[in-house]
């Protein structure tokens, strides 16, 4: 009798619902900034954005836990690409998953590159319910507006800093700024790196004026800043717990070409601080860091939990050997390539490395000696 019951139980167990293990999902959606600007649930990224997502979708494996899931377009491609990277920088095997498999997982938390309506709608369609509601997404979008970078910049006006910025919604206001500064940078409130930016001189043309009017019509205003003689790009990376606490993660020393990101320095925090202190006092960096943590902690409380970065730059002055810190060029309310670089440990051999993103027939990430 016991043997028969065992056989029946074993047979019936095939029909019992399978228990799904709770999991955290990581998503690399580099088209996020463009999706924020569009503010559409049904948003199709440009080809370059889709390819970047396809080719580098494995990147969250650098910071995800061993039991977490990483959403990718092609699992086999991701496994191979991450394997090549892991051979250089170390790490453990990770779990990659295709969107078609999401309905079979009990996703309890999602950590994307950045939250927007398009990603929320995509995950909902795939059966993932652990996403912010539309009101929360709207709050994140508002906090991503460049007007908040203007507010933070005003809080960071310390001795040794420089920086001026304002919102404008008419051509007349922009002409006034041109008269004041001679050359200005005009930015769309929501735009990705290298896009949505125009450099204007006193005589700007009809094409530039039309672009400004289109941005004002679609996004409400433009942001106008003086043009500065930039010496070096860098940034600070942070994490918000959503409860009013912001944690500093480290410096990001990065390179751009024509406004587009090309790579990051992989080095110890001490080495990076030493590089910056060749231009400005180390104490100034510490003061700026502390003020950002305080101000952004209150700003993001109950509104945003996750990584963010503040881009900065070193500016040369009229004095040949003089340098000033621009402490807030923009706020990236999302994960950044600086966070990616911080996820790669400095090498024990003492050599500094550079993390580069290159494009030939596809996007590739390399970590090479400087």
N, C-alpha and C positions, 0 to 999 in steps of 0.2 A: 504493500500500500504506500509506504513512504517513497519507494522508488517511483511509483506511478505519479504521485504528487509532485515529485521533483521534476519529472519529465514534462508534466503539464505546466508547471511554473516556468520552466525554461522556455517552453514553446510560447506561452503567453507573453513572456518578457519581450519578445520580438515586436509586440504590438504596443508596448508601453511607451509613453513619450520620453524622448531622450532629454536628459538634463543638460542644459547648455551652461557652460562655464562663463561667469561674468568676466568681461574684458574691457580694457581701455583701448580706444582707437586713435591712432595718430594719422594726420592727413597733411600732405604737402600740396597746398593750393597756391602756387606763386602768382596766379592771376588775380589774387585777392584784391589788390588795390584798384584794378580796373573794374572788378565786380562791385566794389563799394561805390565807385563813381557812377556806374550804370544803375545800381540800386534796383535790380530786377531779380525775381526768382528764377526766371528762365533766361539766363545769361550765357552766351557762347563766347568764350575767350578767343582772342586772335590765335592764329596758328602757332606763333612763337611761344605763347603762354601754354598752349596745350602740349607742345613738344617738350618744353621745360619740365612740365609736370610729369610727362611720360618718362623722360630720360633720367630725372633726378628724384623720382618719387620715393626712392629708398632712403633718402637723407634722414628722416626721423629715427631710423635704426640707430643713429649715433647717440640718441638720448632716451629712446624708449626702453622700458624694462623687458626682460627676457620673456615674460608671459603676455606682453602687450601685443596688439595687432597694428600693422602698418598698411594702410590702403595704397595700392599701386595699380597701374593700368595693366601691367604684365608681370606676373609673379616670377617667372623664370628669368626674365631680364633683370629684375630687381635683385634676385638672389646672386646672379653672376656679378653685377655691378658692385653690390655691397661686399661681396667676397673679395673682389680686387682691392677695394678701399680698406677692408679689414686687414688684409695682408700687410698694408703699410702703416695703419694707425692703431691696430689692435681692436678688440671688441669681441662680442659673443654673437652666435647665430641668433637671428630674430625671425619673427613670424610675419610673413607678408600675405596679404589677402586681396582678392579681386572684389569689385563692387557686387558682382553676382552672388558672392558668398555671404554678404553681410546679414541677410535675413536669417541665416543659420546660427548667428552669434548673438549672445546676450550682451550688447554694448551698453555699459553703464556710464561711460564718460568718453568724451571726444575732445582731443586737443589738436586743433588744426594749425596751419601756418597763420591763418587769420579768419575771423568769423564774418560772414556776409550772407545776404539773403539767398544767393545762388547756391552756396554750399549747404545751407540749412535745407533748402528745398530738395537738393540732390540726395542728401542723406535720408530725409523723410521718405522719399520715393523708394529708397532701398531698404526701408524697414527699420531705420535707426531713429529711436524716439528721444535719445539723450542729447537733445540739441536745445539751444536757447529759443525762446519764443520771439515773435517778430518785434515786440516792443523792446526786448533786450538787444536784438540786433540793431535796431534803430538807435539805441543809446550808444552802442559801440561805434556806429557810423558817425554819429554826431561828435563823439570824442576823437575820432580820426580826422576831423576837419582841421585844416591848418590854422584856424583861428585860435586853437588851444596851444599851438606852438608859440603864437604871438603872446598869449597870456603867460606862458612859462618863461619866455625870453625876458619879459618885464620883471619877473621874480628873480632873475639871475643877473641883474645889473650890478656887478661887483667891480671893484678896482681891478683893472687888468682885462676887462671884458669889453666887447664891442657887439653891436647888433641893433638893428631897427627893422620894424616890419609893421605893415598895416593892411587892413582889408579895404578894397575899393570896388565900387560898382558902377563907376562912370569913367569915361575916357578923360574927362576934365581932371578928376582926381589923380589919374595916372600921369597926366601932363604936369601937374603940380609937383609930383614926386620926382619926375625927370628934371624939372628945374632945380630942385633942391640938391639932387645927387649927380646929375649928369648922365648916369647910366644905371639902369635898374633891372632887376630880375622879376618877372611876373609869373606867378604859379597858379595853376588850378587848385581849388581847395582839396579835391581828391584826385590824386594821380599817382602813377607808379614812378619808380626811379628812372630819370632820363626822359620821361614823358610829361606832358602838361607844363612845360617850362619854356619861357621865352626871354631872351636878353634884348632889352630895348635901349636905344640911344635917343638923343633929343629928337631926331627925325625918324620916327618909325612909320612904316608903310601901311598901305591899305589892307594888305593881307594880315598883318599883325593886329591891326585894329579890328578886323572882322573876327579873328580868332578870339580876341578878348571879349567882344560882344557875345559871341556864341557861348563862351564859358560862363559869363555873367548870366545869360539867359537860362542855361541848364543847371548851374550850380550856385547861383545867387550872388557871387562876387568873385574877385581874384585877390590874391595876396601879392603885395608889392614890397620889394626889399631893395636896398642899395646894393650895387655890385661891389663885392669886396675882392681884394687881391689875395686869393687863397693860396696858402703854402702847403697845407696838409689836411686831408680828411681823416676824421676818426669819430668815434662815438662811445657811448656808455650803454651797457645792456643791463636790464632790470627784470624783476619778476614781481607781479602784483598778486597778493593772495585774495583780493576782492573784499577784504575786511578792513582796509585802511593801512595795511602794512606793505611796504615796497622794499625789496631786497636788491642790493647792488650785486651784479654777477661778474662784471669785469669790463675792461676796455676792449674796444674793437678798432683796430687800425686797418683800414681798408683802402682799396684803390678803385678808381673809376676811370672810364674812358668815354668821352663825349656824354657824360652824365650817367652812363650805365655801369653797373657793378662789374668788376673783373676779378677781385680777389681779396683775401684777408691774410694778415700776418698771424702765424701760429708761434706764440712765444709765451713766456711766463708773464704774469701781471707785473712783476717787478721790472722786467726788461721793457715792457711796453710803457710803463710809467716813466722810466728813465729816458726813453726816446722823446716823450712829450715834454719832459722837464728840461730838455735842451732848449726849448722855446719859451716856456712859461713856468712859474713856480709850482712845485708839486702841491703846495698848500692851497693854491687856487682850485686845482682839480678836486681836492678833498672837500672844499667849501661848496663847490657846484654840485658835487655828488650828493652831499647831505641835503642841500636845498631841494634837489629833484626828488629824493626819497620822501621828504616831508610833504611837498606840494602835490606830487602825483598820488601819494597815498590817500590824501583827502579827496582829490579829484576823481579817483577811480573807485572809491569805496562804494560797495553795493552795485557797481556797474560793470566792472571788468576784472576778471581773474585770468592771469596768463602772462606771457612774456611781452616785453616792449623794449624799444630802444630809442635813444635820443642822439641824433646825429649832430656833430659839432665840426668846427674847422678852426685851424690856426690861420691868422690873417697877418700879413706884413703891413707895417705902417710907413709913414713918410720917413721916419727915422730908419736908416739903412739896416740897423741891427735890432729894430724893435718889432715885437710880435704881440698880438692880442688874441684872446680866446673868444670866438663866437660860440656861446654855450648852448644854443638851441637853433640849429638850422631847420630841423623838423623832428616831429615825434612819430615813430612808427609803432602804432598800437597793434602789434603782431610780433611773431618771431621774425628774426632777421638773419642774414648771413653771418652777422657777428655772433649770434647765439650758436650757429653751426660751428664756427671756428672755436668758440669756447668749449664745445663738446669734444674737441680733439685735444688730447693731452699734449703738452710740449714734449719734445723728444729728449730722451735721457742723454743722448750724445752731445748735447749742448749746442747743436746747430739750429738756427732759426729756419722755420719752414714757411712757405706761402701756400695757402689754399686758393686755387684758381678755378674759375668756371670758364671753360673754353667751348667754342662751337665750331665744328667742321660740318660733318653731315648730321651730327647730333650733339647734344650738350653733354659734356663730361666734366667731372670734378677731379682735379689733380692736387696732390700734396707733394711739393717738391722743395728741395733746399733753396734758400734764398740766394 
